[in-house]
Amino acid sequence: MTVKEIKDRISSRLEAAGIEDHIYESWLFLEWKLGISRADYYMDPEAQVDEDRLEDLEKALARRQAREPFAYIMGRSEFMGYSFLTDNRVLIPRQDTECLVELAADRIRTRSDRGAGLRILDLCTGSGCIGICIKKMFPKAEVVLSDHSEGALEVAGENARQLQAEVEILKGDLFDPVSGTFDLILSNPPYIPSEVVDGLMPEVADYEPRTALDGEADGLYYYRKIVAQAPAYLKEEGSLLFEIGHDQGRDLETLLEEAGFTDISIEKDLAGLDRIACGTWRVPRLG
Ligand code: GLN
């Protein structure tokens, strides 16, 4: 078969499975399974490929046709330029979340020399993508990852090992396993309202861990709990940074305000949508 025939076949099979980006994804499969880049393709679309090289591609394609996310099939995803091990025990690291890391990095840089002396907590760490990137950027900072899911922590631990990030990993519900105070608490907790989760695209609803997505009735369950408990774990002038859903800015502003946080701000992502909520903790003074 020619490369062009293979590419067209991948693309039409993905399209038949209802995958919108079928053309883009056909390039991904071609590159990943046959080592043929776009440039290779255009140099010689009529190049012949041996049939026996297609077996692996077939298997991966069948999984994708069942709407399993590409990142789980490949077992990796890219985040902030690092390659993270990714399987169905964790939420797939998303570009949206890179905004949280960038904002945190800006704050860390202005606060200290390469993070020296800072303690940073990544709560609900999942794959570990947030905390591990921070540790890579600021090796002098002390970074703690925590999650309630054993499976997620196995993935986070493996990612930390592969990326050579020396982080501390704790297992437990939110702050339960955490001790001491932090300069920065970062979190991308589950924030999708329960009844919305089932209606999401099959890649998300059928494959990603529900516990990483479902923020209960109004989606704000974990924000409420974290906002209430965070002051006990923040240093004076420590900050809490959340990833949020595009329509949750107002709610988060209110939650942070009512809990006594200051310097509250809602920041936008590259698409111009509300994506991050920040608040700073100053110990309230009496009188
Ligand atoms: N912190 C992880 C991420 O951003 C996992 C988030 C989650 O499980 N809700 O990808």
Boltz pocket constraint, residues with backbone or C-beta under 6 A from the ligand:
constraints:
  - pocket:
      binder: B
      contacts: [[A, 91], [A, 92], [A, 93], [A, 94], [A, 97], [A, 123], [A, 124], [A, 125], [A, 126], [A, 127], [A, 128], [A, 129], [A, 130], [A, 187], [A, 188], [A, 189], [A, 190], [A, 191], [A, 211], [A, 212], [A, 213]]
      max_distance: 6.0
